[in-house]
Amino acid sequence: MKHFNNGDLIFGNLARLVSISVLGILVSIIYVLYDHAKLAIDKLGFKFIFDTNWAPNVEQFGAFPAIYGTLSSTSIAMVLATPIALGIAIFLSEIVRGGIKTLIGTMIELLAAIPSIVYGMWGLFFFVPVIQALTHSSGIGTLTASVILAIMIIPFTAAVSRDAMDTTPDILKESAYALGATKWDVIKDVVIPFAKVGIIGSIILSLGRALGETMAVTFVMGNATRMPSSILEPATSIPVILANEFSEADGDLYYSSLFFLALILFVLSFGVIAVAKFVFLRKVRKNG
């Protein structure tokens, strides 16, 4: 169409404005975080990232234990959750049929709707005693936090991966069966390759959720601002420190250091997801 009526013009400009506003929100977030973190950046510099001492009472601020706790708990959670979630997606998409498929699919989606604080309370009173009995430790630490994170992100990965697998054309699967392929062959060589972009997208979505999770982790991680010697010991993460100590920041440097932590978390989350989306996912699309 060469000409647009007034309605099309208004709608096009409105859509353009909304799209540009996303960029504006992103810039605004970066500006606020940097502006409030500037004092800590100027005074502590990059030493803040690698320092392991966090003692606000003597104005010593080191982010490395929190960064380590964030990355370690997220990594363990992804390792635990991804194969389980993909197994659920394959089961719902290619194996089970009828009412059971609808029931399980609905329950998976309901799990994604549970508030994170409920997961944290459940983990504190259910998983902590289990970890205590199995490992003879306090039960509070990176391992427990990782298990809770894994349970929280399984529904996201499973639901999106299932939807991606459901888009596989029936003719492709029927052709494979006609050539003598087994169900496992069809899943492995037809369904997963066809849906791999959606599957990777679901993993990226879950990764973003795990990196920024706060309340559930706060209940079971321990908020110990030191480097743990094992995943069974209490530890901390950037969201946990921000949730527990933001209201207690009684000094300018303390307050600014917390914003510095928030800025680091933003950069970590944005960087990891950007690399996954624009480098790895693009390579998968190109090869596919």
PyMOL commands that set and color helices and strands:
alter all, ss='L'
color gray80, all
select helices_A, chain A and resi 6-44+47-50+56-58+64-95+99-112+116-135+142-166+170-178+183-212+215-221+238-248+252-287
alter helices_A, ss='H'
color red, helices_A
deselect
rebuild
show_as cartoon
